[in-house]
């Protein structure tokens, strides 16, 4: 990432932030729309074996602790943030597509996941139909893919696995949502890396 010239970096950063702002504005409208749709209820033998518990607090602690670590590392290595920014944009856009194409009703016995920070972007207290694929798992997986230090990556890997298990325990996702998340996330990460390392956007040098 060090080979990126300052002007190239700023151009991709500003465009990425603009895209992110548009996505954040769209969040409540999209998620409120999908809550009005009827979808398919999946049979999930893995969920049937798991106890149903409210694990909102550990999920909240894991996500935001890792986020704080990422912010610290991004200050030290700005290129880290740029890659994550574009990968997150691609992940979110891809989730918009997959959620729209595969409407699902939430698992039975779902316990709403309480996160006062994340829920602020959803437009209401709880959204239950943003299922395929898992955004919580993807977010953690992106940290794992973007971190440079071995210790950070190990922490992020553990957190990714933990989040995947916890959202199943709380029945806010199906197993397929969690399993698919790292696959789609890797694809988006590779796209982001290619974009970040490419020539500057036309007219923005």
C-alpha positions in Angstrom: 0.0 0.0 0.0 3.0 2.3 0.5 3.3 2.7 -3.3 0.1 4.7 -3.4 0.7 8.4 -4.1 -0.9 10.8 -1.7 -3.2 12.2 -4.4 -4.3 8.7 -5.5 -5.0 7.8 -1.9 -7.1 10.9 -1.2 -9.1 10.5 -4.4 -10.1 6.9 -3.6 -10.7 7.8 0.1 -13.0 10.7 -0.7 -15.0 8.7 -3.3 -15.2 5.8 -0.9 -16.5 8.0 2.0 -19.1 9.5 -0.4 -20.2 6.0 -1.3 -20.4 5.0 2.3 -22.5 8.0 3.2 -24.9 7.1 0.5 -25.1 3.5 1.8 -25.7 4.7 5.4 -28.5 7.0 4.1 -30.1 4.0 2.2 -29.8 1.6 5.2 -33.1 2.5 7.0 -35.1 2.6 3.8 -33.8 -0.8 2.6 -34.1 -2.6 5.9 -37.6 -1.3 6.6 -38.6 -2.4 3.1 -37.4 -6.0 3.6 -39.2 -6.2 6.9 -42.5 -5.8 5.0 -41.8 -8.8 2.7 -42.7 -12.4 3.3 -39.9 -14.9 2.8 -39.1 -18.5 3.1 -38.6 -20.2 6.5 -35.7 -22.6 6.2 -35.3 -25.9 8.0 -32.0 -25.7 9.8 -30.9 -28.8 11.7 -27.9 -27.0 13.2 -30.2 -24.3 14.8 -32.4 -27.1 16.1 -29.5 -28.5 18.1 -28.4 -25.2 19.6 -29.8 -23.6 22.8 -31.5 -20.3 22.2 -29.9 -17.6 24.4 -29.6 -13.8 24.3 -25.9 -13.2 23.7 -26.3 -9.5 22.6 -23.7 -8.3 25.2 -20.8 -10.6 24.1 -21.6 -9.9 20.4 -21.5 -6.1 21.1 -18.3 -6.4 23.1 -16.5 -8.5 20.4 -17.6 -6.3 17.5 -16.8 -3.0 18.9 -13.6 -4.1 20.6 -12.3 -5.3 17.3 -13.5 -2.1 15.7 -11.5 -0.1 18.2 -8.4 -2.2 17.5 -8.9 -1.6 13.7 -9.2 2.1 14.2 -5.9 2.2 16.1 -4.2 0.2 13.4 -5.7 2.4 10.7 -4.2 5.5 12.2 -0.9 3.7 12.1 -1.4 2.4 8.5 -4.0 4.5 6.6 -3.9 2.1 3.7 -5.5 -0.5 5.9 -8.6 1.7 6.3 -8.9 2.4 2.6 -8.9 -1.3 1.8 -11.5 -2.0 4.5 -13.6 0.9 3.4 -14.0 -0.3 -0.2 -14.4 -3.9 0.9 -17.2 -2.9 3.3 -18.9 -1.0 0.5 -18.7 -4.0 -1.8 -19.9 -6.3 1.0 -22.9 -4.1 1.8 -23.9 -3.7 -1.9 -23.6 -7.4 -2.4 -25.8 -8.0 0.8 -28.4 -5.6 -0.7 -28.5 -7.8 -3.7 -28.5 -11.2 -2.0 -31.1 -10.2 0.6 -33.3 -8.8 -2.2 -33.0 -11.9 -4.4 -33.4 -14.5 -1.5 -36.2 -13.2 0.8 -36.2 -15.2 4.0 -38.2 -15.1 7.2 -36.2 -15.2 10.3 -35.5 -18.5 12.2 -38.1 -19.5 14.8 -37.3 -18.6 18.4 -35.2 -15.6 17.2 -34.1 -13.3 20.0 -33.6 -9.7 18.6 -29.9 -8.7 18.7 -29.5 -5.5 20.7 -26.7 -3.2 19.6 -27.5 0.5 20.3 -24.8 1.7 17.9 -25.6 -0.5 14.9 -29.3 -0.4 15.4 -29.2 3.4 15.0 -28.7 2.9 11.3 -31.5 0.5 10.8 -34.4 3.0 11.2 -36.1 1.0 14.0 -35.1 -1.1 17.0 -34.9 -4.5 15.4 -34.5 -5.8 11.9 -34.9 -9.5 11.5 -34.9 -10.2 7.7 -31.4 -9.1 6.8 -30.4 -12.7 6.6 -28.4 -13.9 3.6 -25.6 -13.4 4.2 -24.6 -12.5 7.8 -23.4 -8.9 8.1 -22.0 -9.5 11.6 -19.8 -12.4 10.4 -18.7 -10.5 7.3 -17.6 -7.5 9.3 -15.4 -9.6 11.5 -14.1 -11.6 8.6 -13.1 -8.3 6.9 -11.0 -7.4 9.9 -9.3 -10.7 9.6 -8.5 -10.2 5.9 -7.4 -6.6 6.3 -5.2 -6.8 9.4 -1.5 -7.0 8.7 -0.1 -8.1 12.1 -0.2 -11.8 12.9 -1.6 -11.3 16.4 -4.3 -9.0 15.1 -5.3 -11.5 12.5 -5.5 -14.3 15.0 -7.7 -12.1 17.2 -9.9 -11.3 14.3 -10.1 -14.9 13.2 -11.2 -15.9 16.7 -13.8 -13.1 16.8 -15.1 -14.1 13.4 -15.7 -17.7 14.5 -17.1 -16.5 17.8 -19.6 -14.1 16.1 -20.6 -16.8 13.7 -21.5 -19.1 16.6 -23.1 -16.5 18.7 -25.5 -15.2 16.0 -26.6 -18.9 15.6 -27.1 -19.3 19.3 -29.3 -16.2 19.3 -31.1 -17.6 16.2 -30.8 -14.3 14.3 -29.3 -16.1 11.3 -29.5 -19.5 9.6 -26.3 -21.6 9.3 -26.1 -21.0 5.6 -26.0 -17.2 6.3 -22.9 -17.6 8.4 -21.2 -20.1 6.2 -21.7 -18.0 3.1 -20.4 -14.8 4.7 -16.7 -15.5 4.5 -16.9 -16.6 0.9 -18.7 -13.4 -0.2 -16.4 -11.4 2.0 -13.3 -12.8 0.5 -14.6 -12.0 -3.0 -15.3 -8.4 -1.9 -11.9 -8.0 -0.2 -10.1 -9.1 -3.4 -12.1 -6.6 -5.4 -11.2 -3.9 -2.9 -7.5 -4.7 -3.0 -7.6 -4.6 -6.8 -9.3 -1.2 -6.7 -7.1 0.3 -4.1 -3.9 -0.8 -5.9 -5.1 0.2 -9.3 -4.5 3.4 -11.2 -6.5 6.4 -9.8 -10.1 7.0 -10.8 -10.4 9.0 -14.1 -10.3 12.7 -13.5 -9.4 12.4 -9.8 -5.6 12.4 -10.0 
